[in-house]
Amino acid sequence: MGGCLVLFSFLLLAGVGHGHTWGGLFPQFYDHSCPQAKEIVRSIVAQAVARETRMAASLVRLHFHDCFVKGCDASVLLDNSTSIVSEKGSNPNKNSLRGFDVVDEIKAALEHACPGTVSCADILALAARDSTVLAGGPYWDVPLGRRDSLGASIQGSNNDIPAPNNTLPTIVTKFKLQGLDVADVVALSGAHTIGFSRCTSFRQRLYNQTGNGVADATLDASYAAYLRQGCPSSGGDDNLFPLDLVTSARFDNFYFKNILAGRGLLSSDEVLLTKSAETAALVKAYAEDVELFFRHFAESMVKMGNISPLTGEKGEIRKNCRRVNGNGY
């Protein structure tokens, strides 16, 4: 596996060296302006994950929810202000998205070391990679040089982020709108090998999947019984369950093995196996070959991180990730 990832890293760097492979982003962006940037991010993420293992999954998800709305521009980090309606209040994010305090801690350290240099959008990209590695997953070189948005889009957050109960065609369409393909759908879904989900995100599978008061037939019966113990038909919305029942703190390929056993937690997990021969083949391939999954996940994370970045004179480098510069509310 190490050899594959070293080769992949070399190819990434070679591609960057030949021009515009990643839209003007490249891993060495801060090598002169803030040479300690990557180490500062890595250190603070490591401390945060040591305090709470779940934070690794939360930081990966934060990057995902940023990139699917207006591109990877840190719009998700903006708080409400007189001119901004925060994406934090959207249906996918409210009472769910987390890790903002860790980003604040990273930003404060970077502003101390290299004022006005490292963007909040790049912090999210680096923190997602470092979280993956800390949980036992693959390493990849993160192309850098993003700038931060001057606004947010709660409408985009409500409409563009795939939901746990979306149909597979809807999920695929939402990915394709971002320039991501079916293989990216399955590979990036593999992030569910770590972290937790709230009862409200999968309740319908336990009690009323098709509107007739019956549980999802694709759900393993014993697993469904286990879930019902902590996820009643009403109440307990915020009760947490591991997305990967076997190794919820370790980044591996048990997520795909669980799906094959009827133990994918979310409907959006299970449909990868049951609604498309193309996605099912990838689920089976990743369940059999963790190195293949790691390689594809790393590739897909680089692709996702390159969704519509602001570069050059566009956007800004926020001093505080929660508000645009000059906004002194």
BELJOUR-V56709 format. One line per field, one symbol per residue. ss: DSSP state (~ for helix, > for strand, _ for the rest). phi: phi as a letter, one per 40 degrees, with the letter a starting at -180 (. if undefined). A space follows every 10 residues. Layout:
ss->???
phi->???
This chain:
ss->_~~~~~~~~~ ~~~~~~~___ _____>____ ______~~~~ ~~~~~~~~~~ ~___~~~~~~ ~~~~~~~___ ____~~~___ ______~~~_ _________~ ~~~~~~~~~~ ~~~______~ ~~~~~~~~~~ ~~~~______ ___>__>>__ ___~~~~~~~ _______~~~ ~~~~~~____ _~~~~~~~~~ ~~~__>>>~~ ~_~~~~~___ __________ ~~~~~~~~~~ _________> >>________ ___~~~~~~~ ______~~~~ ~~~~__~~~~ ~~~~~~~~_~ ~~~~~~~~~~ ~~~~~____> _____>___> __>______
phi->.dcccccccc cdcccccchb dbggcadcdb dbcaccdccc cdcccccccc cadccdcccc cccdccccbg gcbgcccccc acbbcccccc dcbcfbcahc cccdcccccc cccadgbccc ccdccccccc ccccchccca cccbhcbccb abacccccbc cdbdbcccdc ccccccccgb bcccdccccc cccbgbbcdc cbdcccbacb gbgbcccccd cccccccccb bccaggdccb bccbccbcbb cabcdcccdc cgbcccdccc ccccbacccc ccdcccccbc ccddcccccc cccccbcfcc bgccgabccb ccaccgccc
